[in-house]
Amino acid sequence: MDNKKRAAAMAAVYAHIKTSEERNAQTLAEQGDAAGAGSFVGPGFSGSVPNIWGMTGRQSLMQANTMMQLRMFR
């Protein structure tokens, strides 16, 4: 497999992972809004609070790994 195809495949996998994480975060946020009526902590809240800082850190690590891999294949 040549480098362009490999890079395209890696970009497609990264995009798929990113969109699924965003979809999960949106679902958690919608559940939190419905259960907490606009506040994250309140009576009757039955769900986990989306960890925005954790997701941001994970995304930056994934981007760094992708960049390192693309440089190695050149």
C-alpha positions, 0 to 999 in steps of 0.5 A: 500500500502506498503512502497516500492510501495509508494516510487516507485510511488513517485519516478516515479512521481518525475521522470515524473515531472523532465523530463517534466521540462527539456523538457520545458527548452530545448524547450525554449532554442532552441527557444531562440537560433533560435530567438536570433541567439545565444544571449538571448537578441537581435532584434526580440527576441520573447520569455521568457529567461529560468530561470536557477536559478529558475529551479535549486531552484525548483528542489532542493526544490522538492528533499528536499520534497521527502527526507522528505516524504520518511523519514516520511514513514519509 
